[in-house]
Amino acid sequence: MSPLAEKVAAREGIDLANVAGSGAHGKIMKSDVTAAKTVESSPAKTQKLAGMRKVIADRMSQSAFTAPHVTLTSEIDMTKAKEIRKQLLPAIEKETGYRLSFTEIIIHAVSNVLTRHPQINMTFEQNELHFHDDVHIGLAVAVKDGLMVPVISHANQKGLKQLTKEAKEIGRNARDQKLLPDQLKGSFFYH
């Protein structure tokens, strides 16, 4: 480390063990120490949650403690889904006024899988596993202040037409801040 960096660190009370050097061979320079000082002296801003943001935070926190979290990433062939969408889109749009999207097709497929594999459609509460017959899917919706996850209840009992209508309507209501508190709870699976 440079002598000047050592002086500045001693004067400012900066622990050099936490400073990465940018000089030759990782040598700690004065600029590294002053940069570390800036990072240490910048307290985070806090904001008290209220209203809808508090409800969202509470629901997401509750979810983290009651549902086993599993993330599966895989590549799938969407050829059949594209064909289904192309075939059903005109009729669903004519009847509901909404365009069928891949979101609803995925929700429908996931609902079927969760119904056939109940060991995935469960929550963990008070040291017990709860296996659910119904499938309630949380639909992530981007809103002005972040993200909301309204719930499509009983998704396993709905067809593509009904899922399309409901997904579009709860998405619009989320963006317009018109969701009821009950529409933000009860999901066991998130899309």
N, C-alpha and C positions, 0 to 999 in steps of 0.2 A: 504494500500500500504506500501511497505517497505520504511524505511527512505532513503536507498541508491537509490531506484528507484525514489523517489521524488527529490533527489539532482541531479541525472543525467538528469531528465526531465527538471528541472529548468535551469540547465547549458546549455542544448541543445535546449531549447525553444520548447519542445514537449508538446502539449496539452494532458493531461492525460485523458480527457473526451473521447478521440478517441483511447485509448489503452485498449485492453482486457487483463484482468489478467489471468495468468496461475497458480497462487498459490492456496493454500487452500481457498475455498469459494470465488474464483475470485480475490484474492489479487494480486495487480500489483507488479511484481518483476522487478529487474534491467534488466533481460534478455528480458522482455516484452517491456521495454522502448527502449533498444538498437535495438530490432527487428523493432519497430515502426520507429525509426530513419532511419534504412536501407531502409524501404519502402518509407518514405517521401523523402529521398535523392537520389532516383533512378529515374531520369527523363526518360521519354519514348523516344525511338529513333524514329525519323521521317524520312520519305523518300518521296520525291516529286514523284508524279505519272506522268508517261509519256507513250506515245505509247498505246499499246493494253490494259495495265492495267488501264490507264486513261479512255479509251473508256468504258471498262467494268464497272468501278466505276460510270461513268456518266450515263450509261444506267440503272444500278441497282438503282441509286438515283432517276432518272427520274421515274422509275417504282414505287418507293415508294410513289411518290406524285400524280401519275395519275391513278393508278388502286387501287380500294378497295381491301385490302388484307384479304383473308379469308383462314383459314386453317381448313380442315376437316379431322379428323382422325376416321377411322372406320375399322372394320374387315370385309373382304369380302371373299366369297367362290370362289377360283380360279379354281375349278374343270373344269368348262366349258372352261375357258381360256387355261388351260393345254391341254384339248382335241383339241381345235382349233389350238393351236401351233403345237401339234403333227401331226395333219392332214395336215396343210398347210406348215409346215417347209420344207419338201423335194422339193415341187414345187417352192416355193419362192426362196430357196437357189439355185436350178438349174437354174432358170431364171435370178436371180440378182447377184448371187455369194455371197450373204450375208445371214446369218442365222436370221430368225425371232426370236425376243426376246419378253419378256413380256413388255418391254418398248414400243414397237410399238403397241402392243395390247392395252395397257393402253392409249396411245395417241389416238388411233382410238376410243376407248370407250368414252374418255373424249370429243373428238371432237363432237361425236354424242350427248352427253349430253348438251354441250354448244350450239349446234345448236337448240336443242329442248327447251332449257331454256335460252332465250336471256337476261333475267335479271341478269344472272351470267356473260355473255360475254360482259362486258361493262367497260368503263374507265370513270374517273371523270376529266374533264378539264375545267378550267375557270368557275367554279360553274355550270357546266352542266354535265349531264350524257349522255354518247355517247354509244348507243347500236350498236354492230358490227354484221354484217351478216356473215362475214368470221371469221374463227377461226385460230389464229396464236399462236402456242405453243412454248414457250422457253424450250429448252432441256438442262438441266444442264450437263456440261461436265468437268470432272476433267482434268486440264492441269498442266504443270510443275510449273507455278507460282500461282496456285490457281484454280479458277473456271471461266468458260466462259458459257454463255447462248445463243448459236445461236438459230435462230428462224426457225421453220418449218412453212412456210406461207401456208395459205389455207389448213390446215390439214383436215378440214371437207370435202374437195373435193378429198381426196386421199384414196386409198385402202391400205390394209396391205402391198402389194408388194411395192408400191411406197413409203410408209412411212418407210419401212425397208431400202430400198436403200438410201433414203434421210437422215434418222437418222444416218446410219452408215457413210455416206460420210461427213456430216457436223461434226460429232464427230471426224473423222480422220482429217479433215481440221482444226478443233479447236486445236487438239493436235499438229498438224504440223504448227500452226500459219499461216494458209493460208486462213482464213476467210476474206471476204470483210466487210467493216463497215456496209453495209446495212443488212448483215446477222445477225447482233447483235441488231436489233431494230424492234419494231413493235409487240412484243408478248403481249398478254393480259392474258395469263395463263402460268404457269411454271410447268414443271415436272422434 
